[in-house]
Amino acid sequence: MVVHWWRRRDDHWRRSMLLNGVGAALSAVVFVVAAVTKFGHGAWVALVLIALLVLIAWECLIRTRVAGARPQCEVMPRVPTRALYSPFEIRLEPLPLELLRPALGAGRWGRLDAALADASPALGGATIWMVNSTAVGGGVAELLRVLVPYWCGAGLEVRWVVVRAPPRFFTVTKRLHNWLHGHPGDGRELGDRERRIYEQVLAGNAAWLADQLRPRDVVVCHDPQTAGLLPALATTGATLVWRSHVGADRPNELTRAGWEFLGGYLGHAAAVVITRVGSVPPQLAGLPVWVIAPCIDPCATKNRELPTESGAAILAHTGIASAATTAAPVAIARNGRPIAVRRRCLIRRAGPAPRLGRDRIVLHLARWDRLKDPVGILDCFVAHVLSQTDAHLLLAGPTLGAVADDPE
């Protein structure tokens, strides 16, 4: 059960894993004590039986995994959800669109209002499903945490589900992610074994979703991690959209191989949405492709202006910098309410913290990703900045364990 909760990582998984871990440890202590003290009084029989049961269970697991293998890109059958992985839902409080009115202005607000008036009858009560691979830490998760509350606040029926998968699945999809950007990643292959892992894990997620969908629903699958759901979901009659947030401007053999891996799944989508025109690969030829550029939420905490004293207090409280201030570390939430900053940052530093208002600071703020090249930034800073001036470099990003779908 400890392994189960570690892989599942849904609500309250840490508490459940801790309880099961403590129970397992206590059971192990009792078992060892009984085996040692009662071995000559029949405890050896229990040891032999337990060993046999473990071997039988292991053999059953191996046979189940072998029997679950399927040919490349075939439609995944509906299987009992309990036998495989199933997604979990993220529920967010609706937000009124009125929060955006001051930032949009009269003209843009009018266009948004007209678009919503057209969308509601067109959807006809259908549910829009957003499907991705992590609830926190990644760009897609941040995007959905911004948009889903606004959509729900506008009266649309929108549900957000996150596929559940073990670490080996994310090892495969991270390799695929790197290939789509033209980078070898961990240097390993994407062969039949990797495809089996990819499809088998998504089979349970697809079965759960297929049971929830109605023919008039719309499903938006985000990024390569969810593309393998499309063949099975196509049998439900729902409208399927694949949303890609990745791609390379300069294709090479790796990008072509990555898109070939996905090609058999994407043909089931009614439309594909990408971020930039330059990232459309030949494998998407024949599919309706739409370009939707990234957007920001002007009401988000990180996009709101902070008084200088509040910003200094937050940086000092979290340990990022030193500042002489008596202000409270308070930020502003999306709804305009103050948020007290209580947590501190996990920091590894060489030397003292930079002094606000006195030291020069170079900030690199990004997800910990090879494509963001934090190591290259560090090397460049040492080679070209420190030789010219005295400054501090801050490499900042999310907590290392917060991005569930990124093993790197």
MODALIN-V659820 format. One record per run of one state. SS is the DSSP state (hx for helix, st for strand, lp for the rest). FROM is the first residue (numbers start at 1). LEN is the number of residues. If there is no record, write none. Layout:
SS,FROM,LEN  SS,FROM,LEN
This chain:
lp,1,1  hx,2,7  lp,9,4  hx,13,25  lp,38,1  hx,39,3  lp,42,1  hx,43,25  lp,68,13  hx,81,3  lp,84,4  st,88,3  lp,91,7  hx,98,26  lp,124,3  st,127,6  lp,133,6  hx,139,15  lp,154,3  st,157,6  lp,163,4  hx,167,14  lp,181,11  hx,192,21  lp,213,5  st,218,5  lp,223,1  hx,224,4  lp,228,2  hx,230,7  lp,237,2  st,239,5  lp,244,9  hx,253,14  lp,267,4  st,271,4  lp,275,2  hx,277,3  lp,280,2  hx,282,3  lp,285,4  st,289,3  lp,292,9  hx,301,3  lp,304,4  hx,308,11  lp,319,2  st,321,2  lp,323,7  st,330,3  lp,333,5  st,338,3  lp,341,13  st,354,2  lp,356,5  st,361,5  lp,366,4  hx,370,3  lp,373,1  hx,374,12  lp,386,6  st,392,5  lp,397,3  hx,400,3  lp,403,6
